[in-house]
Amino acid sequence: MTGRSGGAPSGTTPPAPGGPGRLRPGRLSLADVARVGSVGLRTHPLRVALTALGVTIGIAAMLAVVGISTSSRAELDRTLDRLGTNLLTVAPGKTLAGDKAVLPEQAVGMIARIGPVESVGATGAVDRAVYRTDRVPPGQTGSIAVLAAQPELLGTVGATVSSGSWFTAATAEYPTVVLGATAARRLDVPRVGLRVWLGGEWFTVVGVLAPVPLAEELDSAALVGWPAARTYLQFDGRPTRVYVRTAESHVEAVGAVLGRNANPSAPEEVVVSRPSDALAARQATDTALNGLLLGLGAVALLVGGVGIANTMVISVLQRRAEVGLRRALGATRGQIRVQFLAEALLLSGLGGVGGTLLGTAITALYAYSQQWPTVVPAWAMAGGLGATVLVGTAAGLYPAIRASRLPPTTALAGP
């Protein structure tokens, strides 16, 4: 039997305004989209975890590279702020004949007379070797240089003593030595007060330096007082490297006249450099490696996207009956597309959040191990999450369209 004349059939909604007989499909809220989109994730947790792992690795790799690089630059800036960029070095270059040039003994005094110069300290190479005992065969030096050092050197280069003390007016006269951080490790000198065999004499270790960022050549050196080097090691008194600390506003001007003041007779044989520039150049070379690592992270992210696409295609094939039933109950193609696209976005979102947390943790752990400040740029985190949205959209688009095109009768009939 039919219903009353003019009435709507039982179990249907009233006709839509567009015309008689048309039914208005139900609308999905955001909560509904999230619920239906998470159905496939909840039913296969292991597969979801393994698929999201690819995105996690990609995002974590990219974020860790950016975070570690940014933390390194922050440490460099902090180091330069502490040590200053106003340190210049003077060293002998080459003569016109190609031989190694030398600096005159008066070079340090002439440089000190330059107006904006605040302090000057020098080292002089000594043709001797240092050993832990007198039983080590000659020639096995461990690449440790022996240098005569002036008392002003410590403050000029911004170095600190990690144990013991620096030369005093008294200890600089006697056979005492201060070891750089690397030299102390190679000689296996755990504390001050021990003796080392240097140039056929026993020298007492009175101090060990902390690493010197702006004068790394001192890290692998055994430093002897200037007068003691003359007395015990036949040092000729010629400086081989002069460290000059000048006023910040006059660095360029002082650098331009250092050659003429250090060696007036042959200024072209003097090499002037700025250690802070070398640190900045090293940071610049790290950029190329960071680009390579970012590329590897992008490849891992691409692989993760392919994994999501593969998972979604399999999910469509396995859930044909579900798609057919929902279509038969009135779900539109658009709603089916939204369901599977939301599932792909949720899957990539899990990987993105996991990758952001993992990448931040890696950056923090590495920065902590290096005693750097931990810096993870907000734009990198936002970019990582944005990349997961793009990956999820791209990976889920085809499977969503394929699911929406399944006819209800074909889907309900099964594979």
URMO-V896548 format. One record per pair of residues at least 12 apart in sequence whose ideal C-beta (glycine too) atoms are under 8 Angstrom apart, sorted by sequence separation. I is the first residue (numbers start at 1). J is the second residue. D is the distance in Angstrom with one decimal. If there is no record, write none. Layout:
BEGIN
i=I j=J d=D
i=I j=J d=D
END
This chain:
BEGIN
i=91 j=103 d=7.9
i=108 j=120 d=5.5
i=129 j=141 d=4.6
i=154 j=166 d=4.9
i=166 j=178 d=6.4
i=193 j=205 d=6.7
i=258 j=270 d=7.0
i=363 j=375 d=8.0
i=364 j=376 d=7.9
i=90 j=103 d=7.3
i=192 j=205 d=5.2
i=259 j=272 d=6.0
i=323 j=336 d=6.1
i=363 j=376 d=5.5
i=108 j=122 d=4.9
i=130 j=144 d=5.5
i=164 j=178 d=7.3
i=192 j=206 d=5.8
i=209 j=223 d=7.9
i=244 j=258 d=6.7
i=258 j=272 d=4.8
i=107 j=122 d=7.6
i=129 j=144 d=7.6
i=151 j=166 d=7.5
i=192 j=207 d=6.1
i=130 j=146 d=5.7
i=151 j=167 d=5.6
i=189 j=205 d=5.6
i=192 j=208 d=6.6
i=360 j=376 d=5.3
i=90 j=107 d=7.2
i=129 j=146 d=6.8
i=151 j=168 d=7.9
i=161 j=178 d=7.5
i=179 j=196 d=8.0
i=255 j=272 d=5.4
i=359 j=376 d=7.6
i=128 j=146 d=4.7
i=149 j=167 d=6.9
i=151 j=169 d=7.5
i=127 j=146 d=7.9
i=162 j=181 d=7.0
i=177 j=196 d=6.3
i=189 j=208 d=7.1
i=203 j=222 d=7.9
i=255 j=274 d=7.1
i=125 j=145 d=6.8
i=126 j=146 d=4.4
i=242 j=262 d=6.7
i=90 j=111 d=6.8
i=125 j=146 d=7.6
i=126 j=147 d=6.4
i=151 j=172 d=6.4
i=177 j=198 d=6.3
i=184 j=205 d=7.8
i=203 j=224 d=7.0
i=360 j=381 d=7.5
i=125 j=147 d=6.2
i=126 j=148 d=5.7
i=124 j=147 d=6.5
i=125 j=148 d=8.0
i=175 j=198 d=7.7
i=251 j=274 d=7.4
i=123 j=147 d=4.3
i=124 j=148 d=4.2
i=184 j=208 d=4.6
i=198 j=222 d=6.5
i=217 j=241 d=7.5
i=316 j=340 d=6.7
i=123 j=148 d=6.5
i=315 j=340 d=7.4
i=356 j=381 d=5.6
i=359 j=384 d=7.1
i=123 j=149 d=5.3
i=175 j=201 d=5.5
i=177 j=203 d=4.3
i=179 j=205 d=6.0
i=196 j=222 d=7.2
i=198 j=224 d=7.3
i=122 j=149 d=7.9
i=123 j=150 d=7.6
i=175 j=202 d=6.8
i=176 j=203 d=6.1
i=177 j=204 d=7.2
i=178 j=205 d=7.5
i=181 j=208 d=6.8
i=121 j=149 d=7.6
i=122 j=150 d=5.2
i=163 j=191 d=6.7
i=164 j=192 d=3.6
i=175 j=203 d=4.6
i=176 j=204 d=5.2
i=177 j=205 d=5.7
i=178 j=206 d=6.2
i=179 j=207 d=7.4
i=180 j=208 d=7.8
i=181 j=209 d=5.8
i=215 j=243 d=6.7
i=312 j=340 d=6.3
i=315 j=343 d=7.2
i=356 j=384 d=5.4
i=121 j=150 d=5.1
i=149 j=178 d=7.3
i=163 j=192 d=5.7
i=175 j=204 d=6.8
i=176 j=205 d=7.6
i=177 j=206 d=7.1
i=178 j=207 d=4.2
i=179 j=208 d=5.1
i=180 j=209 d=5.2
i=181 j=210 d=6.1
i=182 j=211 d=7.9
i=355 j=384 d=6.3
i=356 j=385 d=6.5
i=121 j=151 d=7.8
i=123 j=153 d=6.5
i=176 j=206 d=4.6
i=178 j=208 d=7.1
i=179 j=209 d=7.0
i=181 j=211 d=4.8
i=121 j=152 d=4.0
i=122 j=153 d=6.9
i=178 j=209 d=6.4
i=181 j=212 d=8.0
i=201 j=232 d=5.3
i=312 j=343 d=6.9
i=86 j=118 d=8.0
i=120 j=152 d=6.3
i=121 j=153 d=3.4
i=180 j=212 d=7.4
i=201 j=233 d=7.8
i=312 j=344 d=5.2
i=352 j=384 d=6.2
i=353 j=385 d=7.6
i=119 j=152 d=5.8
i=121 j=154 d=7.3
i=199 j=232 d=6.7
i=352 j=385 d=5.1
i=355 j=388 d=7.5
i=121 j=155 d=7.3
i=186 j=220 d=7.5
i=199 j=233 d=4.8
i=121 j=156 d=3.7
i=171 j=206 d=5.7
i=198 j=233 d=7.6
i=309 j=344 d=7.9
i=312 j=347 d=7.8
i=352 j=387 d=7.3
i=119 j=155 d=6.0
i=120 j=156 d=6.4
i=121 j=157 d=6.7
i=183 j=219 d=7.1
i=308 j=344 d=5.8
i=311 j=347 d=7.0
i=349 j=385 d=8.0
i=352 j=388 d=3.0
i=119 j=156 d=4.6
i=182 j=219 d=4.3
i=183 j=220 d=5.4
i=351 j=388 d=6.2
i=352 j=389 d=7.7
i=180 j=218 d=5.0
i=181 j=219 d=5.1
i=182 j=220 d=4.3
i=183 j=221 d=5.9
i=144 j=183 d=4.8
i=167 j=206 d=7.6
i=180 j=219 d=4.2
i=183 j=222 d=5.5
i=308 j=347 d=5.5
i=349 j=388 d=5.9
i=167 j=207 d=7.9
i=180 j=220 d=5.6
i=308 j=348 d=5.8
i=348 j=388 d=4.5
i=349 j=389 d=7.6
i=142 j=183 d=7.9
i=164 j=205 d=7.1
i=165 j=206 d=6.0
i=166 j=207 d=5.8
i=180 j=221 d=4.8
i=348 j=389 d=7.1
i=108 j=150 d=7.2
i=144 j=186 d=6.1
i=164 j=206 d=5.2
i=165 j=207 d=5.1
i=179 j=221 d=7.9
i=180 j=222 d=7.5
i=143 j=186 d=7.7
i=144 j=187 d=7.0
i=164 j=207 d=3.3
i=179 j=222 d=5.7
i=180 j=223 d=7.3
i=305 j=348 d=7.5
i=348 j=391 d=5.1
i=349 j=392 d=6.6
i=142 j=186 d=4.4
i=163 j=207 d=6.8
i=164 j=208 d=5.9
i=178 j=222 d=7.8
i=179 j=223 d=7.4
i=304 j=348 d=7.7
i=345 j=389 d=6.7
i=348 j=392 d=3.1
i=142 j=187 d=7.1
i=163 j=208 d=4.9
i=177 j=222 d=5.2
i=178 j=223 d=4.5
i=347 j=392 d=6.6
i=161 j=207 d=4.9
i=162 j=208 d=5.4
i=177 j=223 d=6.5
i=346 j=392 d=7.8
i=130 j=177 d=7.4
i=161 j=208 d=7.0
i=162 j=209 d=6.5
i=177 j=224 d=5.5
i=304 j=351 d=6.1
i=345 j=392 d=4.1
i=348 j=395 d=6.8
i=161 j=209 d=6.0
i=162 j=210 d=4.2
i=176 j=224 d=7.5
i=344 j=392 d=4.8
i=345 j=393 d=6.7
i=348 j=396 d=8.0
i=160 j=209 d=7.2
i=161 j=210 d=7.0
i=175 j=224 d=7.9
i=176 j=225 d=6.6
i=344 j=393 d=7.4
i=347 j=396 d=7.9
i=159 j=209 d=5.5
i=160 j=210 d=4.8
i=159 j=210 d=7.0
i=174 j=225 d=7.6
i=344 j=395 d=5.4
i=345 j=396 d=6.5
i=146 j=198 d=6.6
i=173 j=225 d=6.6
i=176 j=228 d=6.9
i=341 j=393 d=7.1
i=344 j=396 d=2.4
i=130 j=183 d=7.7
i=146 j=199 d=7.1
i=159 j=212 d=4.6
i=172 j=225 d=2.9
i=175 j=228 d=6.0
i=343 j=396 d=6.8
i=344 j=397 d=8.0
i=158 j=212 d=7.4
i=171 j=225 d=6.5
i=172 j=226 d=6.4
i=173 j=227 d=5.2
i=174 j=228 d=6.0
i=132 j=187 d=4.9
i=157 j=212 d=5.8
i=172 j=227 d=5.7
i=173 j=228 d=5.9
i=341 j=396 d=4.7
i=344 j=399 d=7.1
i=131 j=187 d=7.7
i=132 j=188 d=6.0
i=158 j=214 d=6.2
i=159 j=215 d=7.0
i=167 j=223 d=7.9
i=172 j=228 d=6.0
i=340 j=396 d=6.1
i=341 j=397 d=6.8
i=344 j=400 d=7.2
i=130 j=187 d=7.1
i=132 j=189 d=7.4
i=157 j=214 d=5.9
i=175 j=232 d=5.5
i=157 j=215 d=4.4
i=167 j=225 d=4.8
i=173 j=231 d=7.5
i=159 j=218 d=6.7
i=340 j=399 d=5.5
i=341 j=400 d=4.3
i=215 j=275 d=6.6
i=340 j=400 d=3.9
i=136 j=197 d=7.4
i=157 j=218 d=7.0
i=214 j=275 d=4.3
i=339 j=400 d=7.6
i=214 j=276 d=6.8
i=338 j=400 d=7.6
i=134 j=197 d=4.4
i=337 j=400 d=4.4
i=340 j=403 d=4.9
i=132 j=196 d=6.2
i=133 j=197 d=6.0
i=336 j=400 d=7.4
i=337 j=401 d=6.3
i=339 j=403 d=7.7
i=340 j=404 d=7.9
i=131 j=196 d=6.7
i=132 j=197 d=7.3
i=214 j=279 d=7.5
i=130 j=196 d=5.5
i=131 j=197 d=4.5
i=213 j=279 d=6.9
i=337 j=403 d=7.1
i=130 j=197 d=7.0
i=131 j=198 d=7.7
i=336 j=403 d=5.2
i=337 j=404 d=4.4
i=130 j=198 d=4.4
i=336 j=404 d=4.2
i=87 j=156 d=7.4
i=129 j=198 d=7.6
i=130 j=199 d=7.7
i=87 j=157 d=6.8
i=128 j=198 d=6.3
i=129 j=199 d=7.3
i=153 j=223 d=7.8
i=334 j=404 d=7.2
i=336 j=406 d=7.9
i=87 j=158 d=7.4
i=128 j=199 d=3.6
i=147 j=218 d=7.7
i=333 j=404 d=3.9
i=128 j=200 d=8.0
i=145 j=217 d=7.4
i=333 j=405 d=7.1
i=126 j=199 d=7.4
i=130 j=203 d=7.7
i=84 j=158 d=7.0
i=147 j=221 d=4.9
i=149 j=223 d=4.2
i=151 j=225 d=7.9
i=83 j=158 d=4.4
i=145 j=220 d=6.6
i=146 j=221 d=7.2
i=147 j=222 d=7.2
i=148 j=223 d=7.7
i=149 j=224 d=6.8
i=151 j=226 d=7.8
i=82 j=158 d=7.5
i=144 j=220 d=5.9
i=145 j=221 d=4.6
i=146 j=222 d=5.1
i=147 j=223 d=5.4
i=148 j=224 d=5.6
i=149 j=225 d=6.8
i=150 j=226 d=5.2
i=143 j=220 d=6.2
i=144 j=221 d=6.7
i=145 j=222 d=7.2
i=147 j=224 d=7.1
i=148 j=225 d=7.4
i=149 j=226 d=6.6
i=144 j=222 d=5.7
i=146 j=224 d=6.7
i=148 j=226 d=5.0
i=327 j=406 d=7.4
i=323 j=403 d=5.4
i=327 j=407 d=7.8
i=328 j=408 d=4.6
i=148 j=229 d=3.6
i=327 j=408 d=3.9
i=148 j=230 d=7.7
i=324 j=406 d=6.6
i=308 j=391 d=6.9
i=312 j=395 d=6.5
i=316 j=399 d=5.0
i=323 j=406 d=5.2
i=324 j=407 d=7.9
i=325 j=408 d=8.0
i=308 j=392 d=6.6
i=312 j=396 d=5.4
i=315 j=399 d=7.0
i=319 j=403 d=7.9
i=324 j=408 d=4.8
i=327 j=411 d=6.7
i=328 j=412 d=6.6
i=148 j=233 d=7.6
i=309 j=394 d=7.8
i=313 j=398 d=7.5
i=324 j=409 d=7.3
i=157 j=243 d=5.2
i=301 j=387 d=6.4
i=305 j=391 d=4.1
i=309 j=395 d=4.0
i=313 j=399 d=5.0
i=316 j=402 d=5.7
i=320 j=406 d=6.3
i=324 j=410 d=7.2
i=325 j=411 d=7.8
i=146 j=233 d=7.3
i=148 j=235 d=5.0
i=156 j=243 d=4.7
i=304 j=391 d=6.7
i=305 j=392 d=8.0
i=308 j=395 d=3.9
i=309 j=396 d=7.4
i=312 j=399 d=3.7
i=316 j=403 d=4.6
i=324 j=411 d=2.7
i=325 j=412 d=6.6
i=156 j=244 d=7.4
i=308 j=396 d=6.9
i=312 j=400 d=7.6
i=323 j=411 d=4.9
i=324 j=412 d=3.8
i=156 j=245 d=5.0
i=305 j=394 d=6.3
i=306 j=395 d=7.4
i=309 j=398 d=6.9
i=313 j=402 d=7.4
i=324 j=413 d=7.7
i=153 j=243 d=6.6
i=155 j=245 d=8.0
i=301 j=391 d=6.4
i=305 j=395 d=4.7
i=309 j=399 d=6.8
i=316 j=406 d=7.9
i=320 j=410 d=7.9
i=321 j=411 d=6.4
i=320 j=411 d=4.5
i=321 j=412 d=6.2
i=130 j=222 d=4.4
i=147 j=240 d=7.9
i=321 j=414 d=6.2
i=320 j=414 d=6.5
i=123 j=218 d=7.6
i=320 j=415 d=6.3
i=123 j=221 d=7.7
i=126 j=224 d=6.8
i=317 j=415 d=7.1
i=123 j=223 d=7.3
i=124 j=226 d=7.4
i=126 j=229 d=5.6
i=124 j=229 d=7.0
i=128 j=233 d=5.3
i=126 j=233 d=5.0
i=126 j=235 d=5.2
i=124 j=235 d=6.0
i=124 j=236 d=7.7
i=124 j=237 d=7.0
i=124 j=238 d=6.0
i=124 j=239 d=5.1
i=125 j=240 d=4.5
i=123 j=239 d=6.8
i=124 j=240 d=5.3
i=122 j=239 d=3.8
i=123 j=240 d=6.5
i=123 j=241 d=5.1
i=122 j=241 d=6.7
i=122 j=242 d=4.6
i=123 j=243 d=8.0
i=121 j=242 d=7.6
i=122 j=243 d=6.9
i=120 j=242 d=6.4
i=121 j=243 d=5.0
i=120 j=243 d=7.0
i=120 j=244 d=5.5
i=119 j=244 d=7.8
i=120 j=245 d=7.5
i=89 j=215 d=7.8
i=119 j=245 d=4.6
i=87 j=214 d=5.5
i=117 j=244 d=5.9
i=118 j=245 d=4.8
i=117 j=245 d=7.3
i=118 j=246 d=6.0
i=117 j=246 d=5.1
i=118 j=247 d=6.4
i=83 j=213 d=6.3
i=116 j=246 d=5.0
i=83 j=214 d=5.3
i=108 j=239 d=5.9
i=111 j=242 d=6.1
i=116 j=247 d=4.3
i=105 j=237 d=4.9
i=107 j=239 d=5.7
i=114 j=246 d=7.7
i=105 j=238 d=5.7
i=111 j=244 d=5.9
i=116 j=249 d=7.8
i=79 j=213 d=5.5
i=104 j=238 d=7.2
i=105 j=239 d=7.6
i=108 j=242 d=5.9
i=116 j=250 d=3.7
i=103 j=238 d=5.9
i=107 j=242 d=6.1
i=115 j=250 d=8.0
i=102 j=238 d=5.5
i=103 j=239 d=5.3
i=103 j=240 d=7.1
i=116 j=253 d=7.0
i=117 j=254 d=6.4
i=116 j=254 d=5.5
i=103 j=242 d=7.2
i=114 j=254 d=6.0
i=114 j=257 d=6.6
i=114 j=258 d=7.6
i=111 j=258 d=6.6
i=114 j=261 d=5.9
i=92 j=240 d=6.7
i=113 j=261 d=7.4
i=91 j=240 d=6.7
i=91 j=241 d=5.0
i=111 j=261 d=5.3
i=90 j=241 d=7.1
i=91 j=242 d=7.6
i=110 j=261 d=4.9
i=111 j=262 d=5.8
i=89 j=241 d=6.0
i=90 j=242 d=4.1
i=110 j=262 d=6.6
i=89 j=242 d=6.9
i=89 j=243 d=5.7
i=90 j=244 d=6.5
i=107 j=261 d=7.9
i=110 j=264 d=7.5
i=88 j=243 d=7.6
i=89 j=244 d=7.2
i=107 j=262 d=4.5
i=87 j=243 d=6.4
i=88 j=244 d=4.5
i=107 j=263 d=6.6
i=87 j=244 d=7.1
i=88 j=245 d=7.9
i=87 j=245 d=5.6
i=88 j=246 d=6.5
i=104 j=262 d=7.9
i=86 j=245 d=6.1
i=103 j=262 d=6.0
i=104 j=263 d=6.2
i=86 j=246 d=5.3
i=103 j=263 d=5.9
i=84 j=245 d=7.4
i=86 j=247 d=6.8
i=104 j=265 d=8.0
i=86 j=248 d=4.9
i=101 j=263 d=7.7
i=85 j=248 d=7.3
i=88 j=251 d=7.0
i=84 j=248 d=7.2
i=86 j=251 d=5.2
i=101 j=266 d=6.9
i=85 j=251 d=7.2
i=88 j=254 d=6.6
i=88 j=255 d=5.6
i=103 j=270 d=7.3
i=90 j=258 d=5.5
i=101 j=269 d=3.8
i=90 j=259 d=7.8
i=101 j=270 d=7.6
i=88 j=258 d=6.4
i=92 j=263 d=7.9
i=95 j=266 d=7.6
i=90 j=262 d=5.0
i=95 j=269 d=5.9
i=93 j=268 d=7.8
i=94 j=269 d=6.8
i=93 j=269 d=5.1
i=92 j=269 d=6.3
i=93 j=270 d=6.2
i=92 j=270 d=6.7
i=93 j=271 d=4.3
i=91 j=270 d=7.6
i=92 j=271 d=7.1
i=90 j=270 d=6.1
i=91 j=271 d=4.9
i=90 j=271 d=7.4
i=90 j=272 d=5.7
i=91 j=273 d=7.4
i=89 j=272 d=7.2
i=88 j=272 d=6.2
i=89 j=273 d=5.2
i=88 j=273 d=7.2
i=89 j=274 d=7.6
i=88 j=274 d=5.7
i=89 j=275 d=6.3
i=87 j=274 d=7.2
i=87 j=275 d=5.6
i=85 j=274 d=7.4
i=87 j=276 d=6.8
i=85 j=276 d=4.1
i=84 j=276 d=7.7
i=83 j=276 d=7.8
i=80 j=276 d=5.6
i=80 j=279 d=7.0
i=79 j=279 d=7.4
i=76 j=279 d=6.1
i=76 j=280 d=7.4
i=76 j=283 d=5.5
i=73 j=283 d=6.2
i=72 j=283 d=6.9
i=72 j=286 d=6.9
i=69 j=286 d=6.8
i=69 j=287 d=7.6
i=69 j=290 d=4.8
i=66 j=290 d=7.8
i=65 j=290 d=5.5
i=65 j=293 d=4.4
i=66 j=294 d=7.5
i=65 j=294 d=5.3
i=61 j=293 d=7.0
i=62 j=294 d=5.8
i=65 j=297 d=6.2
i=61 j=296 d=6.4
i=62 j=297 d=3.6
i=61 j=297 d=3.4
i=62 j=298 d=6.8
i=60 j=297 d=7.9
i=59 j=297 d=7.7
i=58 j=297 d=5.5
i=61 j=300 d=5.6
i=62 j=301 d=7.0
i=58 j=298 d=7.0
i=58 j=299 d=7.7
i=58 j=300 d=3.7
i=59 j=301 d=6.5
i=57 j=300 d=4.8
i=58 j=301 d=2.9
i=58 j=302 d=7.4
i=58 j=303 d=7.2
i=54 j=300 d=6.8
i=55 j=301 d=6.4
i=58 j=304 d=5.0
i=54 j=301 d=7.8
i=57 j=304 d=6.9
i=56 j=304 d=7.4
i=54 j=303 d=5.3
i=55 j=304 d=3.7
i=54 j=304 d=2.9
i=55 j=305 d=7.2
i=53 j=304 d=7.6
i=54 j=305 d=7.7
i=52 j=304 d=7.7
i=54 j=306 d=7.8
i=55 j=307 d=7.9
i=51 j=304 d=7.7
i=54 j=307 d=4.5
i=55 j=308 d=7.1
i=54 j=308 d=7.7
i=51 j=307 d=4.9
i=50 j=307 d=7.9
i=51 j=308 d=5.8
i=51 j=310 d=8.0
i=51 j=311 d=4.6
i=48 j=311 d=7.8
i=47 j=311 d=6.4
i=44 j=315 d=8.0
i=40 j=315 d=5.1
i=40 j=319 d=7.1
i=55 j=347 d=8.0
i=59 j=351 d=6.7
i=63 j=355 d=6.7
i=67 j=359 d=6.4
i=71 j=363 d=6.3
i=55 j=348 d=5.4
i=58 j=351 d=7.9
i=59 j=352 d=5.5
i=63 j=356 d=6.2
i=67 j=360 d=6.8
i=60 j=354 d=7.7
i=64 j=358 d=7.9
i=68 j=362 d=7.8
i=52 j=347 d=5.9
i=55 j=350 d=7.8
i=56 j=351 d=4.6
i=59 j=354 d=7.8
i=60 j=355 d=4.3
i=64 j=359 d=4.5
i=67 j=362 d=7.5
i=68 j=363 d=5.6
i=71 j=366 d=7.6
i=75 j=370 d=7.3
i=78 j=373 d=6.8
i=51 j=347 d=6.1
i=52 j=348 d=7.5
i=55 j=351 d=2.7
i=56 j=352 d=7.9
i=59 j=355 d=2.6
i=60 j=356 d=7.7
i=63 j=359 d=2.9
i=67 j=363 d=3.2
i=71 j=367 d=4.4
i=54 j=351 d=6.9
i=55 j=352 d=6.2
i=58 j=355 d=6.6
i=59 j=356 d=6.1
i=62 j=359 d=7.1
i=63 j=360 d=6.7
i=75 j=372 d=4.2
i=52 j=350 d=4.5
i=53 j=351 d=7.1
i=56 j=354 d=4.1
i=57 j=355 d=7.0
i=60 j=358 d=3.9
i=61 j=359 d=7.2
i=64 j=362 d=4.2
i=68 j=366 d=5.5
i=74 j=372 d=6.8
i=75 j=373 d=6.5
i=48 j=347 d=6.3
i=52 j=351 d=3.8
i=55 j=354 d=7.8
i=56 j=355 d=4.3
i=59 j=358 d=7.8
i=60 j=359 d=4.0
i=64 j=363 d=5.5
i=68 j=367 d=7.1
i=71 j=370 d=8.0
i=74 j=373 d=4.9
i=51 j=351 d=7.8
i=55 j=355 d=6.2
i=59 j=359 d=6.3
i=63 j=363 d=7.2
i=67 j=367 d=7.8
i=72 j=372 d=6.6
i=37 j=338 d=7.8
i=53 j=354 d=8.0
i=71 j=372 d=4.7
i=74 j=375 d=4.8
i=37 j=339 d=5.7
i=41 j=343 d=6.5
i=48 j=350 d=7.1
i=52 j=354 d=6.5
i=56 j=358 d=6.2
i=60 j=362 d=6.5
i=64 j=366 d=7.7
i=71 j=373 d=6.2
i=36 j=339 d=4.8
i=37 j=340 d=7.7
i=40 j=343 d=5.2
i=71 j=374 d=5.9
i=26 j=330 d=7.1
i=37 j=341 d=7.9
i=39 j=343 d=7.6
i=71 j=375 d=4.8
i=25 j=330 d=6.0
i=33 j=338 d=5.8
i=37 j=342 d=3.1
i=38 j=343 d=7.1
i=41 j=346 d=6.0
i=70 j=375 d=4.5
i=25 j=331 d=7.6
i=33 j=339 d=7.2
i=36 j=342 d=7.3
i=37 j=343 d=4.4
i=41 j=347 d=6.4
i=70 j=376 d=7.1
i=23 j=330 d=7.3
i=25 j=332 d=5.1
i=28 j=335 d=5.9
i=67 j=374 d=7.6
i=70 j=377 d=5.7
i=34 j=342 d=6.7
i=37 j=345 d=7.5
i=38 j=346 d=5.9
i=67 j=375 d=6.8
i=33 j=342 d=5.0
i=37 j=346 d=5.5
i=41 j=350 d=7.9
i=67 j=376 d=4.3
i=25 j=335 d=7.4
i=28 j=338 d=6.7
i=66 j=376 d=7.6
i=67 j=377 d=7.5
i=70 j=380 d=7.8
i=66 j=377 d=6.4
i=34 j=346 d=7.4
i=63 j=376 d=6.9
i=67 j=380 d=6.8
i=66 j=380 d=4.3
i=63 j=380 d=5.6
i=62 j=380 d=7.7
i=63 j=381 d=6.8
i=63 j=384 d=5.2
i=62 j=384 d=6.3
i=59 j=384 d=4.5
i=62 j=387 d=7.8
i=59 j=387 d=6.8
i=59 j=388 d=6.5
i=55 j=388 d=5.9
i=55 j=391 d=6.4
END
